[in-house]
Amino acid sequence: MRINNLRYNASSGAFEASVDIQRDGRMFRYPCELFAPQTMEPASIAAGLAARALRMSDTARG
């Protein structure tokens, strides 16, 4: 999994990024948003964005 183009959108109060997930030998990219304070720990930001991307990926497989 890879997080790309991470930025903080102050007007919406959210971190935004595209997250790449490899499944079945193919790469999928998901636009993700995590509503959190700008002072959130980097590891928590990464975990939150990754969880959102995985949920989107699992939904797409259903």
VMD Tcl script that draws the C-alpha trace (Angstrom):
set ca {
  {0.00 0.00 0.00}
  {1.25 3.46 -0.85}
  {-0.07 6.91 0.13}
  {0.43 9.59 -2.53}
  {0.02 13.36 -2.63}
  {-0.91 13.75 1.03}
  {-2.17 17.22 1.90}
  {-4.28 18.90 4.55}
  {-7.38 20.78 3.42}
  {-7.89 23.40 6.12}
  {-11.28 24.51 4.79}
  {-12.76 21.01 5.22}
  {-10.54 19.95 8.13}
  {-9.40 16.79 6.41}
  {-6.30 15.05 5.14}
  {-6.59 14.10 1.47}
  {-4.52 11.60 -0.49}
  {-4.67 8.96 -3.14}
  {-3.90 5.48 -1.83}
  {-2.60 2.67 -4.04}
  {-3.52 -0.91 -3.16}
  {-2.25 -3.97 -4.99}
  {-4.78 -6.79 -5.38}
  {-4.53 -9.87 -7.54}
  {-1.44 -8.52 -9.28}
  {-3.12 -5.23 -10.22}
  {-2.74 -1.75 -8.72}
  {-5.84 0.23 -7.75}
  {-5.88 3.89 -6.68}
  {-8.48 5.29 -4.30}
  {-9.06 8.95 -3.42}
  {-9.32 9.13 0.37}
  {-10.24 11.74 2.94}
  {-9.67 11.62 6.70}
  {-11.38 14.25 8.87}
  {-8.94 14.97 11.68}
  {-6.98 17.83 13.26}
  {-3.86 18.94 11.43}
  {-1.81 18.01 14.52}
  {-2.69 14.30 14.26}
  {0.27 11.91 14.48}
  {1.61 10.80 11.06}
  {1.18 7.10 11.88}
  {-2.49 7.68 12.74}
  {-3.02 9.62 9.51}
  {-1.50 6.80 7.47}
  {-3.54 4.17 9.30}
  {-6.78 6.10 8.83}
  {-6.23 6.68 5.12}
  {-5.20 3.06 4.61}
  {-8.33 1.81 6.38}
  {-10.53 3.96 4.16}
  {-8.84 2.74 1.01}
  {-9.17 -0.90 2.09}
  {-12.89 -0.41 2.77}
  {-13.31 1.10 -0.69}
  {-11.33 -1.76 -2.22}
  {-13.38 -4.41 -0.43}
  {-16.61 -2.73 -1.53}
  {-15.48 -2.74 -5.14}
  {-14.83 -6.50 -4.98}
  {-18.33 -7.34 -3.70}
}
mol new
graphics top color blue
foreach p $ca { graphics top sphere $p radius 0.5 }
foreach p [lrange $ca 0 end-1] q [lrange $ca 1 end] { graphics top cylinder $p $q radius 0.2 }
display resetview
